[in-house]
Amino acid sequence: MYGIQDSTTANFSALIRSGGKYIIPKFQRDYSWEIEQWDDLWHDIENIYAEKTQHYMGYLVLQVNDSKNCLIIDGQQRFITITMIILAAIKSIQKLINKGEEVQENSQRVQTLKDTYIGNVDPVSLEYDNILVLNRNNDGYYKEYIVKLGELKYRNTSYTEKLMKKCFEWYEKQLVNKYKTGKEYAELITYIVDNLYFTTIRVTDEMNAFKVFETLNARGVKLSSADLLKNYLFSLVDNTSQHPDRILILERKWSDLTKNIQAERLPDFIRYYWNSKHKTVRANDLFKAIRDSIKKDVEVFALVTEMLGYSDVYMALRDANDELWHGNREISENIGLLRDFNMRQPFSLLMAAYKHLDISMFERLLKDIVVVGFRYNVICGKNPNDIERIYNNIATQISNSGTYSKSQLREVYVDDNEFVNSFSTKSFVDNSRNNKIVKYILGKYERFKGGTRDISSNSETDTIEHILPQNPGEEWGENNYDFDSLIYRLGNICLLEKNYNRGVENRSYEEKKVVYTRSNFETTKSIPEHYAEWNGESINKRQQYMSDCAKSIWKIDFTQ
């Protein structure tokens, strides 16, 4: 993997005994694990200890500073929590000493465990020189209260410090409920550190660390790449500013940003934001692009302030019911369709459009994007990377000039012939997302054919009916149909009121026809008029007719 100095699998004991320090960058995320994560880890530990097995803890991404010391780029929550368990066990042994139990042996155990897994005491300051160094918001509390095993301060502490206190006390309670002697505590800790394994990935600099994040994220291992970017941006302000208040202001802005976006979505948001204003970059190249562009503290504030302004639009693009769209039903419905179609490629374009065009132009652009996306993504299933690049090009023009022309969408507008051909054979396997799309298609088809009923994809009253049933009975004949290829074809599906659908289900076509004539849906009522029998030929014929209508339903008039 590009940028990796080495990659190995090692247990916690080997890591902590390496002779160096493990340092969490000072602007990295605060400690945030809660009881759900503590409990999961504790159950894993109890299981491996009872069964004498091992447990894999996942990736630990380290940036090598020198021959010994490393920055923990990802894996800090796990690393801190394991250290908390060790410290809770040490404190439990110390309490036994205070009670006079095996004082000499337990004192040796405390000293050995501290020296090996926590750090040594400086002979001058009498402060611990800890192996693990936490970030700027956590390290003071960790060094002063937790490592020293004294009374844990609660008053006038931050939320993250209170979490650390609760974590320590929670594990202390689990330990004292199960183990009674210093030997038992020491045996448990020794087993834990020897049998909790990490895959450690060591990188040489922050650029390579970011590439590792994106590579692992692509494999489904969701890492905190936004934290690395945050650390870089904050370091520019920290290193160049003589005004400490600036860091506090930046922290407030970043906190507001993460509250708006939520941490796990932040990397995606930053990429969409960046691509709305700059030449398109892939996820793997995003950090380099920002690092090359942002080099001064004033640029950091401009970037974060603007991202904060864009964050409301980004979140609204993900939610049809967001207050940003209140009072505009058409925008809200089209935002909902983006979600139903699983379309995020136009986010950069729509963010730029909302910021730089008037609301009526934004509304028209959104409507056109839904048509383009329906043709390109939903029906024709074309490469989403190609369409995103073109959307981003339009976005940068809007950001730079404040202008937009509908003709710019021509490049990604699937022509009628390709669209009709794909529509005429399209199938949608039965699942919740596809069913919403099918109901949307049939609803638009119904209105096009003169129906007046307002059909919602979330309606439970209006349902989709498979004319050739999903579970056909004997009356349909086992050898009369190629069921697998026909059941989920659009031509085999119609709208039907829920009370009628319950009654027809797997019945014969002759029985269904009677029910269809009672429906209030024009496109369903007309089926018996046009198809005396229902077979593969009928399905093909009906879907071909629907596809001819579709090119007029989902159409952009580029002459206007």
DOKE-565476 format. One line per field, with one value per residue (C-alpha): residue number from 1; residue in one letter; chain; x, y, z. Coordinates in Angstrom, 3 decimals. Example, Ala and Ser with C-alpha at 12.3 -4.5 7.8 and 13.67 -1.06 7.14 Angstrom:
n c(1	2)
res c(a	s)
chain c(A	A)
u c(12.300	13.670)
v c(-4.500	-1.060)
w c(7.800	7.140)
***
This chain:
n c(1	2	3	4	5	6	7	8	9	10	11	12	13	14	15	16	17	18	19	20	21	22	23	24	25	26	27	28	29	30	31	32	33	34	35	36	37	38	39	40	41	42	43	44	45	46	47	48	49	50	51	52	53	54	55	56	57	58	59	60	61	62	63	64	65	66	67	68	69	70	71	72	73	74	75	76	77	78	79	80	81	82	83	84	85	86	87	88	89	90	91	92	93	94	95	96	97	98	99	100	101	102	103	104	105	106	107	108	109	110	111	112	113	114	115	116	117	118	119	120	121	122	123	124	125	126	127	128	129	130	131	132	133	134	135	136	137	138	139	140	141	142	143	144	145	146	147	148	149	150	151	152	153	154	155	156	157	158	159	160	161	162	163	164	165	166	167	168	169	170	171	172	173	174	175	176	177	178	179	180	181	182	183	184	185	186	187	188	189	190	191	192	193	194	195	196	197	198	199	200	201	202	203	204	205	206	207	208	209	210	211	212	213	214	215	216	217	218	219	220	221	222	223	224	225	226	227	228	229	230	231	232	233	234	235	236	237	238	239	240	241	242	243	244	245	246	247	248	249	250	251	252	253	254	255	256	257	258	259	260	261	262	263	264	265	266	267	268	269	270	271	272	273	274	275	276	277	278	279	280	281	282	283	284	285	286	287	288	289	290	291	292	293	294	295	296	297	298	299	300	301	302	303	304	305	306	307	308	309	310	311	312	313	314	315	316	317	318	319	320	321	322	323	324	325	326	327	328	329	330	331	332	333	334	335	336	337	338	339	340	341	342	343	344	345	346	347	348	349	350	351	352	353	354	355	356	357	358	359	360	361	362	363	364	365	366	367	368	369	370	371	372	373	374	375	376	377	378	379	380	381	382	383	384	385	386	387	388	389	390	391	392	393	394	395	396	397	398	399	400	401	402	403	404	405	406	407	408	409	410	411	412	413	414	415	416	417	418	419	420	421	422	423	424	425	426	427	428	429	430	431	432	433	434	435	436	437	438	439	440	441	442	443	444	445	446	447	448	449	450	451	452	453	454	455	456	457	458	459	460	461	462	463	464	465	466	467	468	469	470	471	472	473	474	475	476	477	478	479	480	481	482	483	484	485	486	487	488	489	490	491	492	493	494	495	496	497	498	499	500	501	502	503	504	505	506	507	508	509	510	511	512	513	514	515	516	517	518	519	520	521	522	523	524	525	526	527	528	529	530	531	532	533	534	535	536	537	538	539	540	541	542	543	544	545	546	547	548	549	550	551	552	553	554	555	556	557	558	559	560)
res c(m	y	g	i	q	d	s	t	t	a	n	f	s	a	l	i	r	s	g	g	k	y	i	i	p	k	f	q	r	d	y	s	w	e	i	e	q	w	d	d	l	w	h	d	i	e	n	i	y	a	e	k	t	q	h	y	m	g	y	l	v	l	q	v	n	d	s	k	n	c	l	i	i	d	g	q	q	r	f	i	t	i	t	m	i	i	l	a	a	i	k	s	i	q	k	l	i	n	k	g	e	e	v	q	e	n	s	q	r	v	q	t	l	k	d	t	y	i	g	n	v	d	p	v	s	l	e	y	d	n	i	l	v	l	n	r	n	n	d	g	y	y	k	e	y	i	v	k	l	g	e	l	k	y	r	n	t	s	y	t	e	k	l	m	k	k	c	f	e	w	y	e	k	q	l	v	n	k	y	k	t	g	k	e	y	a	e	l	i	t	y	i	v	d	n	l	y	f	t	t	i	r	v	t	d	e	m	n	a	f	k	v	f	e	t	l	n	a	r	g	v	k	l	s	s	a	d	l	l	k	n	y	l	f	s	l	v	d	n	t	s	q	h	p	d	r	i	l	i	l	e	r	k	w	s	d	l	t	k	n	i	q	a	e	r	l	p	d	f	i	r	y	y	w	n	s	k	h	k	t	v	r	a	n	d	l	f	k	a	i	r	d	s	i	k	k	d	v	e	v	f	a	l	v	t	e	m	l	g	y	s	d	v	y	m	a	l	r	d	a	n	d	e	l	w	h	g	n	r	e	i	s	e	n	i	g	l	l	r	d	f	n	m	r	q	p	f	s	l	l	m	a	a	y	k	h	l	d	i	s	m	f	e	r	l	l	k	d	i	v	v	v	g	f	r	y	n	v	i	c	g	k	n	p	n	d	i	e	r	i	y	n	n	i	a	t	q	i	s	n	s	g	t	y	s	k	s	q	l	r	e	v	y	v	d	d	n	e	f	v	n	s	f	s	t	k	s	f	v	d	n	s	r	n	n	k	i	v	k	y	i	l	g	k	y	e	r	f	k	g	g	t	r	d	i	s	s	n	s	e	t	d	t	i	e	h	i	l	p	q	n	p	g	e	e	w	g	e	n	n	y	d	f	d	s	l	i	y	r	l	g	n	i	c	l	l	e	k	n	y	n	r	g	v	e	n	r	s	y	e	e	k	k	v	v	y	t	r	s	n	f	e	t	t	k	s	i	p	e	h	y	a	e	w	n	g	e	s	i	n	k	r	q	q	y	m	s	d	c	a	k	s	i	w	k	i	d	f	t	q)
chain c(A	A	A	A	A	A	A	A	A	A	A	A	A	A	A	A	A	A	A	A	A	A	A	A	A	A	A	A	A	A	A	A	A	A	A	A	A	A	A	A	A	A	A	A	A	A	A	A	A	A	A	A	A	A	A	A	A	A	A	A	A	A	A	A	A	A	A	A	A	A	A	A	A	A	A	A	A	A	A	A	A	A	A	A	A	A	A	A	A	A	A	A	A	A	A	A	A	A	A	A	A	A	A	A	A	A	A	A	A	A	A	A	A	A	A	A	A	A	A	A	A	A	A	A	A	A	A	A	A	A	A	A	A	A	A	A	A	A	A	A	A	A	A	A	A	A	A	A	A	A	A	A	A	A	A	A	A	A	A	A	A	A	A	A	A	A	A	A	A	A	A	A	A	A	A	A	A	A	A	A	A	A	A	A	A	A	A	A	A	A	A	A	A	A	A	A	A	A	A	A	A	A	A	A	A	A	A	A	A	A	A	A	A	A	A	A	A	A	A	A	A	A	A	A	A	A	A	A	A	A	A	A	A	A	A	A	A	A	A	A	A	A	A	A	A	A	A	A	A	A	A	A	A	A	A	A	A	A	A	A	A	A	A	A	A	A	A	A	A	A	A	A	A	A	A	A	A	A	A	A	A	A	A	A	A	A	A	A	A	A	A	A	A	A	A	A	A	A	A	A	A	A	A	A	A	A	A	A	A	A	A	A	A	A	A	A	A	A	A	A	A	A	A	A	A	A	A	A	A	A	A	A	A	A	A	A	A	A	A	A	A	A	A	A	A	A	A	A	A	A	A	A	A	A	A	A	A	A	A	A	A	A	A	A	A	A	A	A	A	A	A	A	A	A	A	A	A	A	A	A	A	A	A	A	A	A	A	A	A	A	A	A	A	A	A	A	A	A	A	A	A	A	A	A	A	A	A	A	A	A	A	A	A	A	A	A	A	A	A	A	A	A	A	A	A	A	A	A	A	A	A	A	A	A	A	A	A	A	A	A	A	A	A	A	A	A	A	A	A	A	A	A	A	A	A	A	A	A	A	A	A	A	A	A	A	A	A	A	A	A	A	A	A	A	A	A	A	A	A	A	A	A	A	A	A	A	A	A	A	A	A	A	A	A	A	A	A	A	A	A	A	A	A	A	A	A	A	A	A	A	A	A	A	A	A	A	A	A	A	A	A	A	A	A	A	A	A	A	A	A	A	A	A	A	A	A	A	A	A	A	A	A	A	A	A	A	A	A	A	A	A	A	A	A	A	A	A	A	A	A)
u c(0.000	1.422	3.045	3.318	6.675	5.669	2.605	2.651	0.339	1.393	-0.130	-0.573	2.351	4.791	3.557	3.777	7.191	8.754	10.622	8.958	5.964	2.529	1.349	-2.149	-1.856	-2.975	-5.871	-7.029	-10.516	-11.144	-11.881	-15.461	-16.155	-19.172	-20.654	-21.731	-18.140	-16.715	-19.118	-18.351	-14.616	-15.105	-17.179	-14.449	-11.841	-13.917	-14.441	-10.794	-9.703	-12.230	-11.532	-7.788	-8.011	-6.965	-8.892	-8.213	-8.649	-8.391	-6.116	-3.767	-2.410	0.822	2.874	6.540	8.163	11.599	13.124	10.937	7.981	4.767	1.661	-1.564	-3.458	-6.247	-7.025	-6.711	-10.049	-9.094	-5.547	-6.723	-9.419	-7.030	-4.691	-7.648	-8.322	-4.682	-4.795	-8.088	-6.467	-3.393	-5.622	-7.513	-4.210	-3.249	-6.458	-5.460	-2.120	-3.969	-5.902	-2.658	-3.124	0.148	1.768	5.227	4.022	1.283	3.632	5.970	3.055	1.953	5.460	6.084	2.748	3.226	6.792	5.898	2.575	2.165	5.553	8.322	8.441	10.754	13.133	13.079	9.443	8.077	5.659	5.022	6.752	3.895	4.204	0.795	0.395	-3.174	-4.365	-4.435	-7.927	-7.397	-3.746	-3.874	-6.692	-5.105	-1.700	-2.926	-5.789	-6.029	-2.355	-1.754	-4.606	-6.004	-9.495	-10.899	-11.994	-15.558	-16.367	-15.314	-14.364	-15.268	-17.590	-14.687	-12.939	-16.135	-16.237	-12.678	-13.633	-16.723	-14.707	-12.098	-14.699	-16.812	-13.879	-12.812	-16.282	-16.157	-12.759	-13.585	-16.800	-14.892	-11.319	-10.156	-6.359	-3.407	-2.263	-5.614	-5.481	-1.901	-2.693	-5.659	-3.653	-0.799	-3.243	-5.003	-1.840	-0.507	-3.695	-5.227	-3.770	-3.607	-2.589	-0.221	0.321	3.266	3.464	6.138	4.078	0.544	0.170	0.723	-1.477	-4.358	-3.827	-3.979	-7.255	-8.848	-7.577	-8.918	-12.183	-12.659	-12.391	-15.100	-12.869	-14.207	-11.412	-11.164	-9.476	-11.222	-9.356	-6.047	-7.140	-8.300	-4.928	-3.140	-5.374	-5.148	-1.373	-1.182	-3.019	-1.156	2.293	1.848	-0.420	0.638	-3.014	-4.184	-7.802	-7.643	-7.354	-10.423	-12.354	-11.267	-12.217	-15.678	-16.153	-14.929	-17.193	-20.177	-19.180	-19.033	-22.355	-23.940	-22.371	-21.688	-18.128	-18.617	-19.956	-17.340	-14.830	-17.554	-18.838	-15.371	-14.829	-18.206	-17.538	-14.031	-15.220	-17.920	-15.197	-12.096	-10.999	-12.388	-10.233	-10.694	-10.893	-7.292	-6.032	-8.203	-5.736	-2.925	-5.135	-6.142	-2.613	-1.224	-3.862	-4.152	-0.857	-1.663	-3.773	-5.971	-6.717	-7.657	-10.259	-11.651	-11.913	-13.558	-15.941	-17.084	-17.430	-19.621	-21.837	-22.086	-22.750	-26.427	-27.002	-25.197	-27.318	-30.496	-29.623	-29.763	-33.170	-36.342	-37.942	-35.153	-36.388	-34.405	-37.044	-40.127	-42.716	-41.423	-43.027	-41.426	-37.893	-38.664	-40.041	-37.036	-34.605	-36.458	-36.000	-32.239	-32.237	-34.495	-32.242	-29.170	-27.707	-24.966	-22.984	-24.785	-24.138	-21.215	-23.267	-26.357	-24.353	-22.792	-26.151	-27.911	-25.148	-24.723	-28.016	-31.449	-33.901	-36.001	-32.903	-31.862	-35.325	-35.185	-31.670	-32.684	-35.656	-33.399	-30.859	-33.600	-34.498	-30.847	-30.260	-33.337	-32.222	-28.511	-28.373	-31.682	-32.645	-29.377	-27.036	-24.108	-20.786	-21.454	-17.835	-18.279	-21.409	-19.889	-16.942	-19.273	-21.474	-18.358	-17.221	-20.574	-20.330	-16.976	-18.343	-21.326	-19.027	-16.670	-19.124	-22.567	-23.948	-25.476	-26.856	-29.147	-27.200	-24.303	-26.321	-26.456	-23.245	-24.863	-28.383	-29.046	-30.612	-34.132	-33.067	-30.751	-33.228	-36.191	-34.174	-33.057	-36.502	-38.195	-36.328	-35.841	-36.510	-36.552	-35.994	-38.307	-36.779	-37.752	-35.624	-36.615	-40.263	-40.142	-38.625	-41.195	-44.049	-42.568	-42.323	-45.848	-47.151	-45.609	-46.959	-50.427	-50.459	-49.186	-52.119	-54.663	-54.901	-55.574	-54.640	-51.638	-49.306	-46.570	-43.688	-44.257	-48.004	-49.293	-52.700	-51.402	-49.370	-47.531	-49.078	-47.197	-49.671	-47.752	-47.438	-44.201	-45.414	-47.597	-50.011	-50.728	-53.217	-50.318	-48.690	-45.107	-43.924	-45.871	-43.598	-39.961	-40.822	-37.330	-37.067	-40.669	-41.924	-39.920	-40.200	-41.821	-44.358	-45.565	-46.196	-49.111	-50.537	-53.405	-55.252	-54.156	-57.622	-57.794	-54.222	-54.875	-57.698	-55.922	-52.339	-51.659	-54.969	-55.302	-55.270	-58.967	-59.794	-57.401	-58.914	-62.230	-60.516	-58.403	-61.521	-62.656	-59.399	-59.252	-55.885	-56.387	-53.296	-54.464	-58.113	-57.077	-54.998	-57.944	-59.041	-55.722	-54.599	-57.029	-54.284	-51.219	-47.987	-44.457	-45.642	-48.152	-45.468	-43.076	-45.780	-46.978	-43.436	-42.564	-45.556	-44.546	-41.019	-42.400	-44.336	-41.279	-39.214	-41.852	-42.348	-38.646	-37.541	-35.508	-36.358	-32.989	-34.601	-36.039)
v c(0.000	3.389	5.407	2.623	2.236	-1.165	-3.148	-5.832	-7.592	-7.314	-7.690	-4.762	-5.914	-5.763	-2.293	-0.842	-2.388	-0.911	1.720	4.736	6.908	6.807	10.373	11.435	14.641	17.545	18.528	14.948	13.980	13.830	10.588	9.688	6.019	5.315	2.372	0.514	0.385	-0.312	-3.209	-4.691	-4.645	-6.121	-9.015	-9.701	-9.744	-12.029	-14.446	-14.721	-15.046	-17.795	-19.672	-18.919	-17.487	-14.250	-11.207	-8.970	-5.248	-3.946	-1.340	0.984	3.692	5.255	8.113	7.634	10.781	9.331	5.953	5.422	7.764	7.513	9.616	7.615	8.678	6.130	3.651	6.076	5.197	1.510	2.290	4.646	2.242	-0.706	1.534	2.511	-1.168	-1.680	1.374	0.241	-3.127	-1.390	0.756	-2.349	-3.916	-0.668	-0.856	-4.347	-2.922	-0.234	-3.004	-4.745	-7.706	-9.236	-5.818	-6.764	-8.906	-6.500	-3.504	-5.287	-5.994	-2.349	-1.114	-3.631	-2.989	0.798	0.704	-1.695	-0.337	3.237	4.952	5.872	8.571	11.489	11.651	15.475	16.422	13.112	13.235	10.249	10.280	8.426	6.028	7.209	10.961	12.126	15.167	18.715	18.367	14.968	14.672	16.941	14.987	11.666	12.570	14.352	12.136	8.797	7.807	8.951	6.663	9.283	10.675	11.351	14.957	15.536	19.207	21.739	19.067	18.847	16.289	14.218	14.275	13.063	10.230	9.237	9.200	7.089	4.715	4.172	3.628	1.344	-1.005	-0.804	-2.014	-4.922	-5.976	-5.889	-7.811	-10.721	-10.751	-10.645	-10.955	-9.049	-12.180	-12.516	-8.894	-9.278	-12.516	-10.894	-7.860	-10.046	-12.153	-9.090	-7.394	-10.644	-11.580	-8.364	-7.966	-4.946	-4.636	-1.693	0.426	2.807	5.754	8.386	11.557	12.953	12.779	9.034	8.649	10.245	7.886	4.954	6.273	6.498	3.069	1.408	3.340	1.977	-1.513	-0.769	0.100	3.510	5.646	9.248	10.865	14.153	14.173	14.131	17.082	18.885	18.349	19.821	22.897	23.534	23.174	26.074	28.336	27.004	27.395	30.832	32.673	34.636	34.899	31.844	32.967	32.100	28.415	28.666	30.392	27.740	24.955	26.464	26.686	23.110	21.892	23.598	21.978	18.470	19.009	19.960	17.200	14.411	13.071	9.998	12.125	14.848	13.389	13.080	16.576	18.122	16.459	17.630	21.129	21.232	19.930	22.618	25.250	23.551	21.087	17.650	15.586	11.976	11.020	9.779	13.175	15.419	15.935	16.814	19.306	21.054	20.998	22.486	25.227	26.087	27.198	30.203	30.675	33.264	30.691	28.125	30.458	31.305	27.599	26.470	29.440	28.767	25.023	25.835	27.907	25.082	22.404	23.359	22.957	19.607	18.169	19.558	17.761	14.519	15.193	16.043	17.245	19.643	23.075	24.644	23.297	24.152	25.900	24.478	21.133	20.576	21.023	18.761	16.028	16.181	16.040	12.921	11.440	12.022	9.897	7.226	7.078	6.884	9.883	11.844	12.717	16.088	17.291	19.567	21.093	21.599	23.126	25.636	26.341	27.000	29.373	31.307	31.131	32.442	29.943	29.642	28.750	26.257	24.694	24.294	22.857	20.343	19.252	18.748	16.799	14.403	13.786	13.331	11.028	8.965	8.380	8.031	6.282	4.560	3.229	3.016	2.297	4.208	4.967	7.415	8.661	10.175	12.087	13.385	14.877	16.813	17.964	19.237	21.158	22.931	23.556	25.337	27.549	28.501	29.186	31.318	33.198	32.784	31.623	28.400	27.181	24.179	23.153	22.098	19.019	17.750	15.781	13.533	13.500	9.995	10.236	8.931	5.807	4.532	5.474	3.760	0.616	0.353	1.198	-1.422	-4.271	-2.818	-4.975	-4.024	-6.813	-6.588	-4.582	-1.448	0.966	-0.486	-0.542	3.214	3.756	1.506	3.320	6.643	5.416	4.048	7.201	9.434	7.086	7.255	11.070	11.096	8.884	11.192	9.850	12.423	10.417	11.845	8.898	8.995	6.533	6.260	5.695	2.489	2.870	2.613	-0.539	-2.155	-5.273	-7.934	-9.130	-12.365	-13.069	-13.298	-16.627	-17.982	-20.801	-23.843	-21.913	-19.999	-23.224	-24.144	-24.339	-21.444	-18.621	-17.781	-16.511	-15.289	-12.970	-11.702	-11.180	-8.023	-6.410	-2.962	-4.176	-6.751	-4.244	-1.890	0.276	-1.124	-0.024	-1.963	-3.383	-4.821	-6.101	-8.229	-9.920	-10.812	-11.705	-15.054	-15.494	-16.190	-13.400	-13.980	-13.274	-10.319	-8.641	-8.283	-6.498	-4.252	-2.833	-1.550	0.309	4.088	3.972	4.692	2.680	-0.351	-0.138	-0.206	-3.412	-5.829	-3.704	-4.152	-7.620	-10.528	-12.876	-12.280	-13.809	-12.867	-11.197	-9.074	-7.969	-7.013	-5.141	-3.203	-2.281	-1.118	1.163	2.454	3.166	5.233	7.289	7.534	9.514	12.241	12.010	12.300	14.886	18.091	20.676	22.187	24.739	26.745)
w c(0.000	-1.017	1.805	4.369	6.088	7.455	8.449	11.137	13.554	17.177	20.620	22.981	25.116	22.203	21.283	24.765	25.452	22.300	24.322	22.714	23.403	21.783	21.331	20.342	18.266	20.400	18.135	17.554	18.680	22.457	24.258	23.367	24.099	26.281	28.138	24.990	23.724	27.218	27.647	24.207	24.919	28.388	27.012	24.445	27.222	29.453	26.550	25.527	29.160	29.881	26.656	26.539	23.032	21.321	20.088	17.094	17.807	14.226	12.705	14.572	12.257	13.523	12.136	12.959	14.387	15.129	15.851	18.918	19.232	17.199	16.706	17.012	13.912	14.326	17.107	20.013	21.628	21.869	23.013	25.768	26.975	27.293	29.291	31.512	32.248	33.226	35.504	37.071	37.868	39.345	41.538	42.668	43.739	45.499	47.536	48.656	49.814	51.759	53.492	54.409	52.069	50.717	50.951	49.668	46.747	45.725	45.940	43.525	41.216	41.221	40.497	37.718	36.008	36.188	34.876	32.061	30.812	32.118	32.498	34.901	37.574	36.912	39.928	40.020	39.414	40.732	37.787	35.537	32.169	30.501	27.591	26.369	25.847	25.251	23.329	24.705	26.197	27.856	28.861	31.909	33.557	32.558	34.078	37.183	38.303	36.519	36.356	39.937	41.079	43.437	43.896	40.448	40.083	38.847	39.511	36.877	34.383	30.690	29.155	27.830	31.224	32.887	30.329	31.247	34.936	34.259	32.083	34.793	37.514	35.312	34.669	38.312	39.280	36.812	38.183	41.899	41.296	39.749	41.074	44.685	44.870	43.453	41.680	39.900	38.745	37.507	35.684	33.948	32.800	31.584	29.570	28.129	26.863	25.420	23.580	22.257	18.755	16.433	12.821	13.092	10.010	10.291	7.921	7.529	7.308	7.431	3.648	3.630	6.695	4.792	1.840	4.256	5.675	2.260	1.185	4.313	4.101	0.585	2.093	4.611	7.585	8.514	9.925	11.104	8.105	8.942	12.258	10.396	8.291	11.422	13.061	10.026	9.897	13.628	13.560	11.081	13.493	16.532	14.942	13.422	15.822	18.871	19.876	21.856	21.528	17.836	18.640	20.877	18.087	15.603	18.003	18.394	14.644	14.131	16.917	15.264	11.961	13.419	15.197	11.874	9.806	12.317	12.464	10.272	7.386	7.646	5.115	2.472	3.144	2.867	-0.513	-1.856	-0.566	-2.075	-5.435	-5.573	-5.839	-7.244	-9.880	-9.060	-6.711	-5.695	-2.039	-2.108	-3.288	-1.115	1.728	-0.663	-2.501	0.717	2.110	-1.093	-1.072	2.630	4.155	6.376	9.476	7.737	5.013	7.663	9.175	5.734	4.863	8.102	8.185	4.635	5.249	8.238	5.954	3.429	6.049	6.470	2.739	2.653	5.464	3.883	0.635	2.614	4.172	2.259	5.514	6.441	7.523	4.672	2.248	4.304	2.206	-1.089	-1.735	-5.149	-3.823	-0.884	-3.170	-5.489	-2.548	-1.441	-4.923	-4.754	-1.621	-3.147	-6.213	-3.946	-5.799	-4.068	-7.207	-7.671	-4.099	-5.056	-7.864	-5.728	-2.866	-5.279	-6.900	-3.589	-2.522	-5.782	-7.733	-6.865	-5.396	-8.568	-10.616	-7.927	-8.069	-11.862	-11.737	-9.061	-11.155	-14.190	-12.122	-11.010	-14.674	-15.648	-12.680	-13.414	-16.991	-16.282	-12.888	-12.233	-15.658	-17.605	-14.692	-16.196	-14.487	-11.601	-11.613	-15.081	-14.151	-10.914	-12.792	-15.096	-12.204	-10.424	-13.497	-13.586	-9.838	-10.132	-12.910	-10.753	-7.777	-9.842	-12.063	-10.521	-13.880	-15.139	-18.461	-18.818	-21.939	-19.678	-18.686	-22.277	-21.791	-19.176	-20.575	-21.922	-25.365	-26.019	-27.923	-25.182	-22.475	-24.170	-24.874	-21.247	-19.862	-22.049	-20.324	-16.835	-13.760	-10.084	-7.579	-4.596	-1.722	0.190	-1.861	-5.236	-4.240	-3.616	-7.047	-8.724	-6.999	-8.122	-11.752	-11.771	-10.111	-12.787	-15.480	-13.892	-13.930	-17.519	-18.539	-16.950	-13.422	-10.723	-7.659	-5.741	-5.148	-2.522	-2.478	1.304	1.048	2.643	1.011	-2.551	-3.201	-6.080	-7.550	-9.507	-12.125	-12.636	-8.874	-6.954	-5.586	-8.416	-7.709	-9.847	-11.962	-13.540	-14.730	-13.876	-17.486	-18.974	-17.812	-17.301	-13.842	-12.886	-15.876	-15.894	-12.334	-11.574	-15.003	-14.939	-17.480	-14.951	-12.158	-11.590	-8.828	-6.775	-3.664	-0.591	0.135	-3.405	-3.366	-0.301	-2.164	-5.411	-4.438	-6.148	-7.975	-11.678	-14.239	-14.984	-11.336	-11.153	-14.205	-12.378	-9.491	-11.748	-13.400	-9.968	-9.303	-9.269	-11.051	-14.755	-15.775	-13.796	-14.843	-18.505	-18.300	-18.886	-21.880	-23.673	-22.550	-22.702	-21.485	-19.369	-20.600	-21.580	-24.752	-22.806	-20.348	-23.154	-25.040	-22.006	-20.947	-24.451	-24.380	-20.926	-22.198	-25.097	-22.546	-20.275	-22.784	-22.578	-18.810	-17.933	-20.448	-20.449	-23.095	-23.956	-26.295	-23.405)
***
